[in-house]
Amino acid sequence: MTPLLVETPAPAAAGDLTLRRGAARVLLTNWTGGSTVPSRGLYPHQWSWDSAFIAIGLRHLSVRRAQRELETLLHAQWADGRVPHIVFNRAVPHDAYFPSPDFWRSSGAGAAAGSPAGTETSGIVQPPVHALAAWLVHLSDPEASRRRGFLPRVYGRLAAWHDYLTGPRDLGGGGLAAMIHPWEPGMDNSPCWDAPLRRVEPAAAGSYRRADLDHGQPSERPTDLDYGRYVRLASDYRDGGYADRGFHHAFAVEDPCVNALLIVSEHALARIAAETGADPAPHEERAARLTDALVRRLWSPEHGMFLCRDLVGGELIPERSVAGLIPLIVPGLPAEIVDALLATAEGPSFRLGEASMVPSYDVEGPVFDPSRYWRGPAWFNTNWLLERGLRQYGRSAAADLLRGAMLTAAVGSDFAEYVDPFTAQARGTRDFGWTAALTLDLLVAAQSERAGLGERAGLGERADEDTSAVRAARDDGTVPNGTAGADERAADIRIGVHA
């Protein structure tokens, strides 16, 4: 199907300064000294996949900070390999966020699974973007990366993380990682989870207090019924010692976005292995097995996209979410699947080329809501992934259009958490970390292309990303001189936060 293209060009060079300064302001404001919070009010701790996306953009301001972002997260890794979805800041009061550390009780309840004794975390996980982020951070300044031994320090932890996902989390036995809570795939209240959640008895309303409603409109957040089910699942998992196998999971799904990110990160891990002197072959072989399993278990020719699989019910979930399009980031998909994915993306359900950004859920679906969290609004991280996927498969015009829509929406929404997919009106919290970070990454890519640098093959890496665009940012004062490639400690001192 030929998409209806609208005039949504990337902002002109004159507008780049506003974007650069705005994105840098958010990232510097949200920096806590060792990591970046998604937002100061609603999300005052460190989140797993947020930090990975933030590191991807932060590398354009400070490679050292981007490295520390990932290192801080990985320092909280459990002995079984899992990377927790939240690392709690001890300085934040417990009532500022729920579920708080006293709910998860990770150091006690998770002891058998190897939770860190000195750091409080959640007990669940989020999508594995981390190896991809580490590789892109390395590429921003390979000399600085090698000088600090960045990749050798994170390689073992990233490999253990992938071993966990492909080992204890292969609950379906088909080779894919399973998620055991709706918060784990990152798309918390997606309509994909409605049917599986109906099996879950919600926790009593008086047994917890939702802190999220102190910072957001109830109409834009998950419902109380959904939240009660989230609490029940998390408390049951905690009370079971955070065990994956030998535990009855009321909710267990294989998600195409999670597994596509695992595949891309496995390819990145192969490159990290080669850089550190390890054997890349096992990672490439596992990426190939995962790709085969993704197609075999989650591809639906009838729907023209990948679907989530309910491991408890044993069937594919027929809801159409953006998670089913994100496998476009996976290299080497069969041509007929790529063509079908592109047709679905450009069709009436997702309107790539029509809407300002691609929505999180089928706009023709029965429960589509343009304002409520993951039930319809457009998110910057999923659109960033789609933009990379489009470029990987040679759809540069569509990618350019999507990138322009994202940059326009970012500046127009004050770097909102998510936006209305048709109007780009801000939804959720403002000054959101990954929105700012990915905006900066897209802007650098656009500037590089205008400078004639193009892209290089392999994981969609941009050529010389940390050269002309970041140099221009330094020249206008947005980024301190010497931030990428010189002494990072001095650079951090110049921007007011000591490394």
C-alpha positions as CSV (number, residue, x, y, z in Angstrom):
1,M,0.0,0.0,0.0
2,T,1.3,3.5,-0.9
3,P,1.3,5.7,2.2
4,L,-0.3,9.1,2.2
5,L,2.6,11.3,2.9
6,V,2.1,14.7,4.5
7,E,4.5,17.6,4.7
8,T,6.3,17.0,7.9
9,P,10.0,17.8,7.1
10,A,12.7,17.7,9.7
11,P,13.3,21.1,11.3
12,A,15.6,23.3,9.4
13,A,19.1,23.9,10.6
14,A,18.1,27.1,12.3
15,G,15.8,25.1,14.6
16,D,18.6,22.6,15.6
17,L,19.9,24.9,18.2
18,T,16.6,25.0,20.1
19,L,16.4,21.2,20.0
20,R,20.0,20.7,21.1
21,R,19.7,23.1,24.0
22,G,16.4,21.7,25.0
23,A,17.5,18.1,24.9
24,A,20.7,18.9,26.7
25,R,18.8,20.8,29.4
26,V,16.6,17.8,30.1
27,L,19.5,15.3,30.3
28,L,21.6,17.6,32.6
29,T,18.6,18.3,34.8
30,N,17.7,14.6,35.2
31,W,21.3,13.5,35.9
32,T,21.8,12.4,39.5
33,G,25.5,11.9,39.6
34,G,25.7,8.3,38.4
35,S,22.6,7.9,36.3
36,T,19.6,9.7,34.8
37,V,16.1,9.6,36.1
38,P,13.3,9.4,33.4
39,S,11.7,12.4,35.1
40,R,12.2,14.2,38.4
41,G,8.7,13.8,39.7
42,L,6.9,10.7,38.3
43,Y,10.0,8.4,37.9
44,P,12.6,9.5,40.5
45,H,14.8,6.3,40.3
46,Q,16.8,4.6,37.6
47,W,14.9,2.5,35.1
48,S,16.5,-0.2,33.0
49,W,15.6,0.3,29.4
50,D,15.2,4.1,30.0
51,S,18.9,4.1,30.9
52,A,19.8,2.2,27.8
53,F,18.0,4.7,25.5
54,I,19.3,7.6,27.6
55,A,22.9,6.4,27.1
56,I,22.4,6.4,23.4
57,G,21.6,10.1,23.4
58,L,23.8,11.1,26.3
59,R,26.9,9.8,24.4
60,H,26.6,13.0,22.2
61,L,27.0,15.2,25.3
62,S,29.4,13.1,27.4
63,V,30.7,9.7,26.5
64,R,31.9,9.3,30.0
65,R,28.4,9.9,31.4
66,A,26.9,7.5,28.9
67,Q,29.3,4.8,30.0
68,R,28.5,5.5,33.7
69,E,24.8,5.4,33.0
70,L,25.1,1.7,31.8
71,E,27.8,0.8,34.4
72,T,25.6,2.1,37.3
73,L,22.7,0.0,36.1
74,L,24.8,-3.2,35.5
75,H,26.3,-2.8,39.0
76,A,22.8,-3.7,40.3
77,Q,22.7,-6.9,38.3
78,W,21.6,-10.1,40.2
79,A,23.8,-13.1,40.4
80,D,21.4,-15.1,38.1
81,G,22.1,-12.5,35.4
82,R,18.9,-10.5,35.5
83,V,19.1,-6.7,35.2
84,P,16.4,-5.3,37.4
85,H,13.9,-2.9,35.9
86,I,14.4,-0.3,38.7
87,V,17.5,0.6,40.8
88,F,16.3,2.6,43.8
89,N,17.9,5.8,45.0
90,R,18.2,5.6,48.7
91,A,17.8,9.4,49.0
92,V,14.3,9.3,47.6
93,P,11.5,8.8,50.2
94,H,9.5,5.6,49.9
95,D,6.2,7.4,49.4
96,A,7.5,9.2,46.4
97,Y,7.1,6.1,44.2
98,F,5.1,2.9,44.4
99,P,6.1,0.0,44.4
100,S,8.9,1.2,46.6
101,P,11.9,-0.8,47.9
102,D,9.9,-2.0,50.9
103,F,7.4,-3.6,48.6
104,W,10.0,-5.4,46.4
105,R,12.3,-6.4,49.4
106,S,14.9,-7.5,46.9
107,S,17.8,-8.0,49.2
108,G,15.8,-10.4,51.3
109,A,13.2,-12.0,49.0
110,G,15.6,-12.2,46.1
111,A,18.5,-13.6,48.0
112,A,18.2,-17.1,46.6
113,A,18.2,-15.6,43.0
114,G,21.3,-13.6,43.8
115,S,20.0,-10.1,44.4
116,P,22.7,-7.6,45.4
117,A,22.9,-7.2,49.2
118,G,23.9,-3.5,49.1
119,T,21.5,-2.2,46.5
120,E,17.7,-2.2,46.6
121,T,16.1,-3.0,43.2
122,S,12.9,-4.4,41.8
123,G,12.7,-8.1,41.0
124,I,11.5,-7.9,37.5
125,V,13.2,-6.9,34.2
126,Q,12.7,-4.8,31.1
127,P,13.6,-5.2,27.4
128,P,17.3,-5.8,26.7
129,V,18.5,-2.7,24.8
130,H,21.7,-2.6,26.8
131,A,24.3,-4.3,24.6
132,L,23.1,-2.2,21.6
133,A,23.5,0.9,23.8
134,A,27.0,-0.1,25.0
135,W,28.2,-0.7,21.4
136,L,26.9,2.6,20.2
137,V,28.4,4.4,23.2
138,H,31.7,2.7,22.4
139,L,31.5,3.8,18.7
140,S,31.0,7.5,19.8
141,D,34.7,7.6,21.0
142,P,36.5,4.2,20.6
143,E,39.7,5.6,21.9
144,A,38.2,6.9,25.2
145,S,36.3,3.6,25.5
146,R,39.4,1.6,25.2
147,R,41.3,3.9,27.5
148,R,38.8,3.3,30.2
149,G,38.3,-0.4,29.5
150,F,34.6,0.2,29.1
151,L,33.7,-2.8,26.9
152,P,35.8,-5.3,28.9
153,R,34.0,-4.2,32.1
154,V,30.5,-4.6,30.7
155,Y,30.9,-7.5,28.4
156,G,30.6,-10.3,31.0
157,R,27.6,-8.7,32.6
158,L,25.8,-8.2,29.3
159,A,26.6,-11.9,28.4
160,A,25.2,-13.0,31.7
161,W,22.1,-10.9,31.1
162,H,21.4,-12.6,27.8
163,D,22.1,-16.0,29.3
164,Y,19.4,-15.3,31.9
165,L,16.9,-14.3,29.2
166,T,17.6,-17.3,27.0
167,G,17.9,-19.7,29.9
168,P,15.6,-19.4,32.9
169,R,13.3,-17.1,31.0
170,D,12.7,-19.5,28.1
171,L,9.5,-20.5,29.8
172,G,7.8,-21.6,26.6
173,G,10.6,-24.0,25.6
174,G,10.7,-22.5,22.1
175,G,13.8,-20.5,22.4
176,L,12.4,-17.0,23.1
177,A,12.5,-15.0,26.3
178,A,9.3,-14.8,28.3
179,M,8.0,-11.8,30.3
180,I,6.1,-12.6,33.5
181,H,4.6,-9.2,34.3
182,P,3.1,-6.5,32.1
183,W,5.7,-4.0,33.3
184,E,8.5,-6.2,31.9
185,P,7.9,-5.7,28.1
186,G,7.8,-1.9,28.9
187,M,4.4,-1.4,27.4
188,D,2.7,-1.6,30.7
189,N,-1.1,-1.5,30.0
190,S,-1.0,-2.5,26.3
191,P,-4.3,-4.0,25.1
192,C,-2.2,-7.1,24.4
193,W,-2.3,-7.9,28.1
194,D,-6.1,-7.4,28.6
195,A,-7.0,-11.1,28.1
196,P,-4.1,-12.6,30.0
197,L,-4.7,-10.2,32.9
198,R,-8.3,-11.3,33.3
199,R,-7.0,-14.5,34.9
200,V,-5.4,-12.4,37.7
201,E,-7.2,-11.5,40.9
202,P,-6.3,-7.9,41.7
203,A,-4.8,-6.9,45.0
204,A,-7.1,-5.3,47.5
205,A,-7.5,-1.6,46.7
206,G,-6.6,-0.6,50.3
207,S,-3.4,-2.6,50.4
208,Y,-1.3,0.0,48.4
209,R,-1.3,3.6,47.3
210,R,-0.7,4.7,43.7
211,A,1.9,7.5,43.7
212,D,1.7,7.9,40.0
213,L,-1.6,9.7,40.1
214,D,0.1,12.5,42.1
215,H,2.0,13.4,38.9
216,G,-0.3,12.5,36.0
217,Q,-3.9,12.7,34.9
218,P,-5.9,9.5,35.7
219,S,-7.2,9.5,32.1
220,E,-3.6,9.1,30.9
221,R,-2.6,6.4,33.3
222,P,-3.5,2.7,33.8
223,T,-6.8,2.0,35.5
224,D,-7.1,1.0,39.1
225,L,-8.2,-2.5,38.0
226,D,-5.1,-3.0,35.9
227,Y,-2.9,-1.6,38.7
228,G,-4.4,-4.0,41.2
229,R,-3.5,-6.9,39.0
230,Y,0.0,-5.5,38.5
231,V,0.5,-5.4,42.3
232,R,-0.9,-9.0,42.7
233,L,1.5,-10.4,40.1
234,A,4.5,-8.6,41.6
235,S,3.7,-9.6,45.2
236,D,3.2,-13.2,44.2
237,Y,6.5,-13.3,42.3
238,R,8.2,-11.7,45.3
239,D,6.7,-14.2,47.7
240,G,7.9,-17.0,45.5
241,G,11.5,-15.8,45.9
242,Y,11.6,-14.3,42.4
243,A,11.9,-17.8,41.0
244,D,11.3,-18.3,37.2
245,R,11.0,-22.0,36.8
246,G,9.1,-24.2,39.2
247,F,6.7,-21.3,39.9
248,H,3.2,-20.9,38.6
249,H,3.1,-17.8,36.5
250,A,-0.4,-16.4,36.0
251,F,1.0,-14.1,33.4
252,A,3.7,-15.3,30.9
253,V,4.1,-14.0,27.4
254,E,6.6,-13.9,24.6
255,D,6.7,-10.4,23.2
256,P,8.1,-9.6,19.7
257,C,9.6,-6.2,20.7
258,V,11.5,-7.8,23.6
259,N,12.9,-10.6,21.5
260,A,13.7,-8.3,18.6
261,L,15.7,-6.2,20.9
262,L,17.4,-9.3,22.3
263,I,18.4,-10.3,18.8
264,V,19.8,-6.9,17.9
265,S,21.6,-6.7,21.2
266,E,23.0,-10.2,20.6
267,H,24.5,-9.0,17.3
268,A,25.9,-6.0,19.2
269,L,27.3,-8.4,21.8
270,A,29.1,-10.3,19.1
271,R,30.9,-7.0,18.1
272,I,31.7,-6.3,21.7
273,A,33.1,-9.8,22.0
274,A,35.3,-9.3,19.0
275,E,36.5,-5.9,20.3
276,T,37.5,-7.4,23.6
277,G,39.2,-10.4,22.2
278,A,36.4,-12.9,22.9
279,D,34.8,-15.2,20.3
280,P,31.9,-13.5,18.6
281,A,30.6,-16.7,17.0
282,P,28.4,-17.9,19.9
283,H,26.5,-14.6,19.9
284,E,25.9,-14.6,16.2
285,E,24.7,-18.2,16.4
286,R,22.4,-17.4,19.2
287,A,21.1,-14.3,17.3
288,A,20.3,-16.6,14.3
289,R,18.5,-19.1,16.6
290,L,16.5,-16.3,18.2
291,T,15.5,-14.9,14.8
292,D,14.3,-18.3,13.6
293,A,12.3,-18.7,16.8
294,L,10.8,-15.2,16.5
295,V,9.5,-16.0,13.0
296,R,8.4,-19.5,13.9
297,R,6.6,-18.6,17.1
298,L,5.3,-15.0,16.7
299,W,4.8,-14.3,13.0
300,S,1.2,-14.1,11.9
301,P,0.7,-13.9,8.1
302,E,-3.0,-13.3,8.7
303,H,-2.2,-10.1,10.6
304,G,0.8,-9.1,8.6
305,M,2.8,-8.5,11.7
306,F,4.3,-10.3,14.7
307,L,2.0,-11.0,17.7
308,C,2.5,-11.7,21.4
309,R,2.1,-15.3,22.5
310,D,0.2,-16.1,25.7
311,L,2.2,-19.0,27.2
312,V,-0.6,-19.8,29.8
313,G,-3.3,-19.9,27.2
314,G,-1.0,-21.3,24.5
315,E,-2.1,-19.1,21.7
316,L,-1.1,-15.9,19.9
317,I,-2.8,-12.8,21.2
318,P,-4.7,-11.2,18.3
319,E,-4.2,-7.6,19.4
320,R,-2.1,-5.4,17.1
321,S,0.4,-3.2,18.9
322,V,3.5,-1.4,17.8
323,A,5.5,-4.3,19.4
324,G,4.6,-6.3,16.4
325,L,6.3,-3.9,14.0
326,I,9.5,-3.4,15.9
327,P,11.1,-6.6,14.5
328,L,12.0,-4.4,11.5
329,I,15.1,-3.7,13.5
330,V,16.2,-7.4,13.1
331,P,18.6,-7.9,10.3
332,G,18.1,-10.6,7.7
333,L,14.3,-11.1,8.0
334,P,12.7,-12.9,5.0
335,A,11.8,-10.4,2.3
336,E,8.1,-11.3,2.3
337,I,7.9,-10.6,6.1
338,V,9.6,-7.2,5.6
339,D,7.2,-6.3,2.9
340,A,4.2,-7.4,5.0
341,L,5.5,-5.4,8.0
342,L,5.9,-2.3,5.9
343,A,2.4,-2.7,4.4
344,T,0.9,-3.0,7.8
345,A,2.8,0.0,9.2
346,E,1.7,2.1,6.2
347,G,-1.9,0.8,6.4
348,P,-5.0,2.1,8.2
349,S,-4.0,0.6,11.6
350,F,-0.7,2.4,12.1
351,R,-0.7,5.1,9.4
352,L,3.1,5.5,8.9
353,G,3.4,8.6,6.7
354,E,0.0,10.0,7.8
355,A,0.0,10.3,11.6
356,S,2.6,12.5,13.3
357,M,4.2,9.4,14.8
358,V,3.3,5.7,14.8
359,P,0.8,4.9,17.6
360,S,1.4,2.3,20.2
361,Y,-1.8,0.4,19.3
362,D,-4.0,-0.2,16.2
363,V,-6.0,3.0,15.7
364,E,-8.9,0.9,14.4
365,G,-8.7,-1.5,17.4
366,P,-11.7,-1.7,19.7
367,V,-10.0,-0.2,22.8
368,F,-7.7,2.4,21.1
369,D,-7.3,5.5,23.2
370,P,-5.0,8.3,22.0
371,S,-4.3,9.6,25.5
372,R,-4.0,6.6,27.8
373,Y,-0.4,5.4,28.3
374,W,0.3,2.4,26.0
375,R,-3.2,2.0,24.6
376,G,-2.7,4.4,21.6
377,P,-0.4,7.3,22.2
378,A,2.9,7.5,20.2
379,W,6.2,7.0,22.1
380,F,9.6,8.2,21.1
381,N,11.5,5.1,21.9
382,T,9.3,2.8,19.7
383,N,9.4,5.3,16.9
384,W,13.1,5.6,17.2
385,L,13.4,1.8,16.8
386,L,11.1,1.9,13.8
387,E,13.1,4.7,12.2
388,R,16.2,2.5,12.4
389,G,14.3,-0.5,11.0
390,L,13.1,1.5,8.1
391,R,16.6,2.6,7.2
392,Q,18.0,-0.9,7.6
393,Y,15.6,-2.1,4.9
394,G,16.2,0.8,2.5
395,R,13.1,2.9,3.2
396,S,15.0,6.1,3.7
397,A,12.1,8.4,2.6
398,A,9.7,7.0,5.2
399,A,12.5,7.1,7.8
400,D,13.2,10.7,7.0
401,L,9.5,11.6,7.4
402,L,9.2,9.8,10.7
403,R,12.4,11.4,12.0
404,G,11.1,14.8,11.1
405,A,7.8,14.1,12.8
406,M,9.6,13.0,16.0
407,L,11.8,16.1,16.1
408,T,8.9,18.4,15.6
409,A,6.8,16.6,18.3
410,A,9.7,16.6,20.7
411,V,10.2,20.4,20.7
412,G,6.5,21.1,20.4
413,S,5.6,18.9,23.4
414,D,8.4,20.0,25.8
415,F,10.0,16.5,25.4
416,A,6.9,14.8,26.6
417,E,6.8,11.2,27.8
418,Y,4.4,10.4,24.9
419,V,2.1,12.3,22.6
420,D,-1.3,12.0,20.8
421,P,-0.5,10.1,17.6
422,F,-2.5,12.5,15.4
423,T,-1.9,15.9,16.9
424,A,1.4,15.4,18.7
425,Q,-0.2,17.0,21.7
426,A,1.8,16.3,24.9
427,R,0.7,13.5,27.2
428,G,2.2,12.1,30.4
429,T,5.0,13.9,32.1
430,R,7.3,16.5,30.4
431,D,11.1,16.7,30.2
432,F,11.2,13.0,29.8
433,G,14.7,11.4,29.7
434,W,14.6,9.1,26.7
435,T,12.6,11.6,24.6
436,A,15.4,14.1,25.0
437,A,18.1,11.6,24.5
438,L,16.6,10.0,21.3
439,T,15.8,13.5,20.0
440,L,19.5,14.4,20.3
441,D,20.5,11.1,18.6
442,L,18.1,11.8,15.7
443,L,19.3,15.4,15.4
444,V,22.9,14.3,15.3
445,A,22.1,11.8,12.6
446,A,20.3,14.4,10.5
447,Q,23.2,16.8,10.9
448,S,25.7,14.1,9.9
449,E,23.7,13.4,6.8
450,R,23.5,17.1,5.8
451,A,27.3,17.1,6.2
452,G,27.5,14.2,3.7
453,L,28.7,11.7,6.2
454,G,26.0,9.1,5.5
455,E,25.7,5.9,7.5
456,R,27.8,2.8,7.8
457,A,26.6,-0.8,7.6
458,G,26.0,-3.0,10.6
459,L,23.4,-2.4,13.3
460,G,22.5,0.9,11.5
461,E,25.4,2.8,13.0
462,R,25.7,6.3,11.7
463,A,29.1,7.3,10.3
464,D,31.2,9.6,12.4
465,E,28.3,10.5,14.6
466,D,30.3,12.2,17.2
467,T,32.1,14.6,14.8
468,S,30.5,17.4,12.9
469,A,27.2,17.5,14.7
470,V,28.6,17.4,18.1
471,R,31.3,19.8,17.1
472,A,28.7,22.2,16.0
473,A,26.9,21.8,19.3
474,R,30.1,22.6,21.1
475,D,30.7,25.7,19.0
476,D,27.3,27.2,19.9
477,G,27.8,26.5,23.5
478,T,25.2,23.7,23.9
479,V,27.9,21.1,24.7
480,P,31.1,22.0,26.5
481,N,34.3,21.9,24.5
482,G,36.1,18.6,24.7
483,T,33.1,16.6,25.9
484,A,33.4,13.8,23.4
485,G,36.9,12.5,23.0
486,A,38.9,14.6,25.6
487,D,39.0,14.4,29.4
488,E,35.5,13.5,30.5
489,R,36.0,14.4,34.1
490,A,36.9,17.9,33.1
491,A,33.9,18.1,30.7
492,D,31.6,17.1,33.6
493,I,33.1,19.7,35.8
494,R,32.4,22.3,33.1
495,I,28.8,21.4,33.0
496,G,28.4,21.6,36.7
497,V,28.3,18.0,37.8
498,H,31.5,16.3,39.0
499,A,32.2,12.8,37.7
